[in-house]
Amino acid sequence: MSSEKPTASKRVLRGPRVPRRDGGPHGGRGFYGSPDGRQSERTERIETKHTISGPVEDAIYVLDILPTGNPMDRLPTHLRIPIVIGIGNKFFSLLEIEIKRKNPDIKLQQKLSLEKTEESLLKSVKRRIKFEELSPTSKNLLESTIEHIIRDDEHRFVEFFNNARPITTRKHQLQLLPGIGKKTLWDFINAHKQKPFESFQDIQARVNVMPIPILAKRIIEELQTADEKYRLFTRSPPSSSGPGSS
């Protein structure tokens, strides 16, 4: 992730400074890293820098459009502001975002940049929300939208498989994915020894695993589980909740 700071010409959402738990995809030494999952001092310094700078979302994918605002908002209906509910493309942050007018030309599952420009349909990020605060439409579209994000960023997720590492003496990152047991883990390791994976199709052909559905299911598990110990792809949920919270 770039450490470039937002400027006046390129202002993007910067999330709260939330530490990541061990087990994330950043840093580490891949399949051939330390068997106990320990990281070098250099890697620890890199991750600390990441924590201080705070995760940044570049764009959202729209999960729901609420032109009359959040129905759970305690404000009178005529005072509510139009919003969209979206999911971030980098850390899968669930966000409520104010839009500039009540009937914008926005479609469900559309990708919208968080850069603040004159042409942007988005006005400002109101808050991060928890999984249980998603609207029914958002929950219905969540899995397919996450799969869309994964397809759009194939190289990043293929590199996750190439760089996955042990996290304890008994557990590997890949075993956190649904359906990956010891046999499939060794299939991944042995295939990777021959050469790194190049695409989702390559993974499916060499290991007989469909990567997109299992990645999407893991991401949803992390979004649903507030006390998840190992976060591979997401941020910890916000501590506060309810419309008007930050």
Secondary structure by P-SEA (a helix, b strand, c coil): ccccccccccccccccccccccccccccccccccccccccaaaaaaaaaaaaacccccbbbbcccccccccccccccccbbbbbbbbbcccccccccccccccccccccbbbbccccccccccccccccccccccaaaaaaaaaaaaaaaaaaaaaaaaaaacccccccccccccccccccaaaaaaaaaaaaacccccaaaaaaacccccaaaaaaaaaaaaacccccccccccccccccccccc
